């Protein structure tokens, strides 16, 4: 049986992983947008 403290750590770690992967996707999208802008000019 996991304690509440351990459960909270697991939740925090999962949230951190989700946030970091979303952040990476956001950076990639911004780079793609910059490339598209450059292509139009």
Residue pairs with C-beta under 8 A, 6 or more apart in sequence:
2 10
